[in-house]
Amino acid sequence: MNKSDITVVVAMSGGVDSSVAAALLKEEGYNLIGITMKTWGFDDIPEKDSGCCSLETIYSARNVATQLGFKHYTLDFTDKFNEVVIENFISEYMKGFTPNPCVLCNKAIKWGALLEKAESLGASYIATGHYARLNKDDKTGRYFVSKSIDTAKDQSYALWRVSQYALSKTLFPLGSFTKPEIRKIAAKLGLKPADTPDSQEICFVPNDNYRDLIQIRIPDFEQKYSGGDLIYKEKKVGTHKGFAYYTIGQRRGLNLSLGKPVYVSKLDPENNIVVLEDEENLYNKKFTVKELNFMKYENLKQRTEVDVKIRYKDKPFRAFIEKTGEDEITIEFKEPKKSITPGQSAVFYDGLDIAGGGIINKIIE
């Protein structure tokens, strides 16, 4: 089959990465449809009218599609995004967890609602501007995401929840390029987004401050939870503004004068308590993860040594992983790591390849 007979839906954010992804696929000869997803409502979050999903980025994506010669549509996924991603974001904070909404968005929206729409349009694949590579094990038939050539921009960590079926319908055109190379290609093609800065924010969070979103979605949050105890060495040393406003490892914003820095070590939503510790007591080796998804392997049959990342910008560390429940893995680092945070993703790597991942659930002290 000629590539001109293969339709690819390109997820276009209006930025340089998705614009060049489209250009590269167009150059290869694919039949393209550009789709920009509107994933939050201007009425829901009126303070947020910049960055991803803003009118400016929608127009930018449309202009790139016009310049490259393919159709572009803007589709409204606001209801689905609100129901799945934003509601989960709020509920996780209310459980005392610190979520990573991009991970869930990738699974449910980009490789869920968008893929479903792409297939309804007759597309064989969806493509994104992620810095990641896709591979397949010919022996097992399993697809898996591998790290990008550009290790500084690698986005594989946020892709661990994507299903096998969705991966089989995916193209990652940027995986073998570095960011500077992508900017050069954009400039050479005269694409307007060539010099746009990278987005560093969560797309639906106003003022890049998740606490503002909690106030919008739970108007009486501060009335209910402000004034709870800050506990250090089993003694009350102050009060907090609401447990959900704090994350594990946080030092700033505690408004305390104890003569030394202290850090958030634990959140107790049930009792509205924030527990503080000295820095040396933030280190742990062992924890559990749930909501598992395996990529390179179908399952985990025995205790296995892998590299594990527990934060997007972290480097991987050596650890042992072992199945300890139907939907639970226990991870034990070889060396203690600081601020292991419930709600964040733990992603297991076999070299450059994602073996699987899960959501950090409980620290084992």
N, C-alpha and C positions, 0 to 999 in steps of 0.2 A: 504494500500500500504506500502510495506517495504521501509525503508529509502534508501536501496541500489538501489531501482528503481527510486529514485528521484535525478535528476541531479542539482547540485548547482554550479554556476560560482562564484569563489572567486576572488575578486579584490585584487591583490597582489602587494604591493609597494616595497617589499623587506625588510620591517621593521619588528619589533618584533610583532606588533599588528595584522597585516594581516596574518603573518605566524602562529601565535597561533590560530587565527580565523579558518584558514584552518585545523590545527591540531585537534581542538575541533570538527569540523564538520566531519572530517574523523573518529574520535573516535566514533561519533554517528552513523556512518554507511552510510552517504550520498555518492553518486557518485560525485566526484569533478572534475572540470576543473579549472585550475588556469589561470588567465589572468592578465598580466601587461600592463597597458596602457601607450603608449608613447604619451604625450600630448603637447610637444613643440619640435621644431626642433633645432638640434645643429647648423644648418646653420643660423637659424633665430636669435638665441641668443647665439653666440659663447662663450661669457664670462661665460655662465652658464653650467657647466658640472659636477655638484655634486648634492647630495640630490635626491629628488624624480625624477624619470625618467632617471637618469644617467645610463650609462652602468653597473656600479657597482651594483646598486639596481636591475636592470633587471636580472643580473647573480645571485644575492642573492635569488630573488624570484624563479628563475628556479631551483636552488639547493635545496631549501626547498620543492618544489613540487616533485622533484626527490626523496628526502629523505623520503617523506611521501607516495610516490607511486601513483601519479596521473599526468595527462598530463598538460603541461604549454605552453601557447602561449603569445607572445608579439604582441599586435595589435597597429597599428598606427592611432591614432585619432588626429594627428597634425592639419590637415586642419579644422576639426570641432572645435577643441579647440581654434585655432587661430581666426576663424570666430566668434565664440560666446563669449568666455571668455576673450581673450586678447583684442580684438577690443572693447568690452564693458568696460573693465578696462581702456583703454586709453580714450575712449569717455566720461566716467563718470568724470575722472579727468579734462578733457577739459570743462566740464560743471560746474566745481567748486565743484563736489561731491567727496566723499572718498569711493570707492567701497569695497566690500568684495568678491573677486573673488571665494573663496572656496564655497560660497553659490550658486553661479551660476553654478560652475563646478559640484556640487552635483546634481543639477536639470538637467542640459543639457547633461553632459558627463557621470557621473557614473550611474545616474538613467534615462538616455536618450539613448545615443549612446551605452553604454556598455550593458544596459538591452536589447536593441533591438538585439544586437549581441548574447547575452546569449540565448534569446528565439529562435534565428535562429539555435542555436546549440542544441536545445531541452531541455534547462534548465528550471526548474520550478521556480528557485529563483536565485537572486544574493546575495552575502554576502560580508560584508566589516569588517574592523577592527575598526569601530567607537565605541567609548564608549557612547552607547545610548541603550535604550530599545524600543521595538515595542509592542504596545498594540492595541486591537480592542474592540470597544464598541458593544456588542452583540445586543443591542436594536436598534442602529442606523446603524450598519454595517460599521462604519467609523474607519479607522486606524489612529493611531496617535503615534508620537514619544514621549517617556518619558525620563527623565533624567537618566543617568547612576547611578549605585550604587556608583561608585567612583566620588564624586562631584568635586574633583580637576581636573579630566580628562574629565569630561562630555563634549560631543561634540554635544549635541542636538541642540544648538543654530544655528549651520551651516546647519541643515537639514530641516529647516522650509518650504522650497520651494518644497520638494519632493511631487509628486502627490499621490492621493489615489491609483491609479492603481499600481504605482511603489512601494508604501509601501506594497501592497498586495503580491508583488513578492520579498520581502526583508527578510533577516535574519541578526540579529546583535548578533553574538555569544559572544561578550565581555561585553554586557550590565550589567551582574550580577557579574562582576569581578573587582577587583582593579588593577591598573597598577603593583604594586609589585607582585601580584598573577600571572599576565600574564608573567612577567619576570621569575618567579620561574618555571612556566610550560615550558617556552621555554628552560630554563637551564636544566630542568629534561629530556626533550626530546632530548637535545643536538642540538637544532636549533642554527645555527650560529648567527642570528640576536638578540639573547637573550640580549646582552648588548649594542646594538646600541642606540645612543642617540636619543631623540625625535626631529623631525624636527620642527623648529620654524619659518621657512621662507616661503614666497610665492614661489611655485615651479618654476615659470617661470621668476622670477625677478632676473637679474644679480646683484651680489654683495649685495643681500638683500636690494637693494635701488631702489625703483620704479622710481626715477628720471632718473636713467640710462636707463631704458626701454623707457621712454618718449623720451629721446634723440635719441635712436636707431630708434624708430618708427616715430618720428617727428623731423627730423634732423635740421629744421630751427626754432624749438620752441623758443630757447633762442634769436635768432635773432629777432623774431617777438614780444616776450613778455617781455624780460629782460628790466629792467628800469622802469617798472610801479610803481605807487605810493603806498607807505605804509602810511595809513591814521590813525591817532590817535587823538581823540577828534576833528574830522572834519578838522584836519590840516595835511599837508604832513610832515612826519618826516623822510622820507628816500625812497629808492627805493628797489624793490624786483627783484628776478632772473627769475620770471615767475610765475603767480598765481597758476598754477597746481603743483608747487613744495611745496605748503603749505597746511596744514590741520587745521581744527578747533581745538583750544586748544594748538596749537604749540607755544612753548616759545623759544626754541633754534634755532640758525641759522638765526636770524633776523638781526644781525649785527647792533644793535642800542645801544646807550648809553643815556638812558632817566633817569637814576638814580633810576630806579625801574623796576621790571620785567613786561613786557606786553605780551599779548597773541593774537594769531590770532582768531578773532571772526566771520569773514565773508569774503567770497570770491566773487568778482564781476568780472566774466570772461568777460562780455560784455565791461566793461570799463578798464579791466586789473588792478583792484585795489584790494589790500589786506587790510582789515580793522582790526585794533588792538584795544584791550580793556584791562582794568585792570581785574584782576582775578575775582573780585566780579560781574563783568558784563557778565561773561560767563554762568551764571546760567539761565535756563529757565524751564518752567513747561509744555508748550503746543506745540504740533507740529503735522503735518500730515504725514501719511504714505500711499504709493501707491503700486501697483503691489502685491496685497494681495493674500495670500493663506491660507485657513482655513484647520485645521486638525481635531481636536476633534469635532468641530461643523461645520455644513454645511455653516452657515452664522452667522452674528452678527445681532440679531434682536432688541436689546435694549442696552442702556448704561450699561456697565458691568465693574465691578471691577476685575482686574487681576494683576498679576505680569508681569512687562515688563523689558526685557534686551535690552540695546541699544548698547552694545559692547560685543565682544566674552568673554573677561575676567571679565566683570562686574558682580556684583550680581544683581538679579532682584529687582525692586522697585515697590511698590504699585502704581497703576494708574487706571484711568477710561478710557475706550475705547468706542468710539461711531461712528457709520457709518455716514459719512457726505457727501458721494458721491457714485456713482456706483462702483468706484474702489478707495475709499478713506476712511480712518479711522482717526479720530482726537484722539490723546492721550493726557491726562492731568495727569501728576504726582501729587501725593499728596504734595510732597516737590520738590522744584526746583533742577534740576540736571545739572551738569557741562558739557559743551562741547557736547551738542546734535548735531550730525554730519550728515548732508544730505548725502545720499548714503549708509550709514551703515544700517544694518538690525535692526528693532525693532521686537522682538519676544515676543508673549503674552503667558504666562504660567497660566494654571489652576492647581495650586499645582505643581506636578512634570511633568505634561503633557503639551505638546504644544497645545494651542488652535488655534494658527495661527501666522501669521507674515506679515511684509511688509517692503518696503524700505522707510527710512526716506526721506521726500521730502521737507518740508518747516517748519521753526521755526515760531511760532506765538508769537510775543513779546507783 
